[in-house]
Amino acid sequence: MPKQTIRDLELSGRKVLVRVDFNVPQTKDGEVSDDRRIRSALPTLNYALEHGASLILVSHLGRPTGKPEEDKLFRMDRVAARLQELLGRPVVKANDTVGPDAQAACAALRPGGVVLLENVRFNSGEKKGDKKFAAQLAGLADAYVNDAFGTCHRDEASMVAVPECFPPERRAIGFLVEKELQVLEALLSQPKKPMIAVMGGAKVSDKILVIENLLPKVDQLLIGGAMTYTFLKAQGHSTGKSRVEADRLDEAKHLLELAGAKLVLPQDHLVATSLEPSAETKVVEGSDIPEGWLGLDIGPKTADAYAARIRGAKTVVWNGPVGKFEDEPYRQGTLKIAQALAESPAVTAVGGGETAEAVEEFGLADQVSHVSTGGGAFLESLEGKSFNSLKVIPDK
């Protein structure tokens, strides 16, 4: 069922608490290195402001340890500065979440004003889902909007306990979450056929539930990345020094039997003598990796074959790079997959942190139908899981 959205809320003159996902990549110095998640929230924020609301924004950033010196990089000041540039209006950064500074900043809000609270995970009540903390946070505002898809799979206070503090008619999702749910519905309910899934990344163990849930829906499942070598090992092939999850071979065999001809493994591989970008490389045909070598990308024949299958599809979902794309010598397979999606007229959805990062880095993000802002949330959605953070938002 579609969820109540920000369009359904009375906004004029109200203070709206928006749970955003500003957990952005940072440089070693704490600067914002990729503002895609901030930009993705702008439609919701601008809509609320244009309809006479003021905004209280809540987000986490990084993984705070509780040690002030280590956590200073995770303060929201630089995020607030970047948001101010993008919004084109002042953003007040509060130095706490529910303390005196936040209370004063929120009390002073007038329509059109914006406050960004300090990193919500600086408060121990967030991870614990503490209801007292949630009530304090909810007490700052008149309504609640969840626009943080990347955190929807977490039962943290700002995702579940906070919205529960508001009457149902004052809870909603934002445009970012709405679009994510619409895309997932299109992928998982009645996808246009043929449907192709591309699965990469390092571990078979991370994708078992996804593969099991997608198999009845897809026409083909194209495998790449280091997880390839666990499948090949399970088939009895030599894998050289390639990464293999030795404790997952039985599960890999089970998936191979379950999938049958739907599961497609690379027919050639770019291998190297080490993980270093300067290592010696060569292309190996077939399914066996020589001793002393490790697979770091799909080979050129596989890349071309996968691209051709993608071009013939009506729906494509991609999760996980098919090679060590961070290094120039090992990125060609991932680049070709991204280019094939960009050129395809199909419904194309990209999810997972590294996959989204790759598409963004290649300058192709605007040429695919949807790049999800949620890594874990996107993956768990593909597994068929439902989230408490969305259950607390009323259906329309």
Secondary structure by P-SEA (a helix, b strand, c coil): ccccccccccccccccccccccccccccccccccaaaaaaaaaaaaaaaaabbbbbcccccccccccccccccccaaaaaaaaaaaacbbbbbbcccccaaaaaaaaaccccbbbbccccccccccccccaaaaaaaaaaccbbbbccccccccccccccccccccccccccccaaaaaaaaaaaaacccccccbbbbbbcccccccaaaaaaacccccbbbbbccaaaaaaaaaccccccccccccaaaaaaaaaaaaccccccccccccccccccccbbbbbcccccccccccccccaaaaaaaaaaaaaccbbbbcccccccccccccaaaaaaaaaaaacccbbbbbcaaaaaaaaaaccccccccccccaaaaaaaaaccccccccccccc
